[in-house]
Amino acid sequence: MEKQILTLLDNEKARKQYRYLLIDNLVSLSYFHLLSMESLQENLGKEAIQVVLSEIEHDK
């Protein structure tokens, strides 16, 4: 599945479009997971990642 997502997004047209991805910072992801902050920054560049909300309310 991860390769399918990367293949879908890895083209000139897709690079010119904005994408929004909501990531829950309370979930612990391995550095090697595609959606970990470190992995995203390494693959897309730090300038491609922008935090828009630092705290999100969670249901208890």
C-alpha positions as CSV (number, residue, x, y, z in Angstrom):
1,M,0.0,0.0,0.0
2,E,2.8,2.4,0.9
3,K,4.4,1.9,-2.5
4,Q,1.1,2.5,-4.3
5,I,0.7,5.9,-2.4
6,L,4.2,7.0,-3.3
7,T,3.8,5.9,-6.9
8,L,0.5,7.8,-7.2
9,L,2.1,11.0,-5.8
10,D,5.5,10.8,-7.5
11,N,4.8,12.6,-10.8
12,E,5.1,16.2,-12.0
13,K,1.3,17.0,-11.8
14,A,1.0,15.6,-8.2
15,R,4.0,17.7,-7.0
16,K,2.3,20.9,-8.0
17,Q,-0.8,20.2,-5.9
18,Y,-1.3,20.8,-2.2
19,R,-1.9,17.8,0.1
20,Y,-3.1,17.9,3.6
21,L,-2.3,15.1,6.0
22,L,-3.6,15.0,9.6
23,I,-1.1,13.2,11.8
24,D,-1.9,12.4,15.5
25,N,1.2,13.2,17.4
26,L,0.1,11.1,20.3
27,V,0.5,8.0,18.2
28,S,4.0,6.6,18.3
29,L,5.4,5.6,14.9
30,S,8.7,4.0,14.1
31,Y,11.2,6.2,12.3
32,F,10.9,3.7,9.4
33,H,7.1,4.1,9.1
34,L,6.1,6.0,6.0
35,L,3.9,8.5,8.0
36,S,6.4,9.2,10.8
37,M,7.4,12.9,10.9
38,E,11.0,12.0,10.5
39,S,10.3,9.8,7.4
40,L,8.1,12.5,5.8
41,Q,10.7,15.2,6.4
42,E,13.4,12.9,4.9
43,N,11.4,12.0,1.9
44,L,9.7,15.3,1.2
45,G,12.1,17.8,2.7
46,K,11.5,19.8,5.9
47,E,10.2,22.8,3.9
48,A,7.4,20.6,2.6
49,I,6.0,19.9,6.1
50,Q,4.2,22.5,8.1
51,V,2.5,22.0,11.4
52,V,-0.9,23.8,11.4
53,L,-2.2,22.5,14.8
54,S,0.0,21.5,17.6
55,E,-2.7,20.2,19.9
56,I,-5.8,18.4,19.0
57,E,-8.6,17.5,21.4
58,H,-9.0,13.7,21.9
59,D,-12.1,11.9,23.1
60,K,-11.6,10.3,26.5
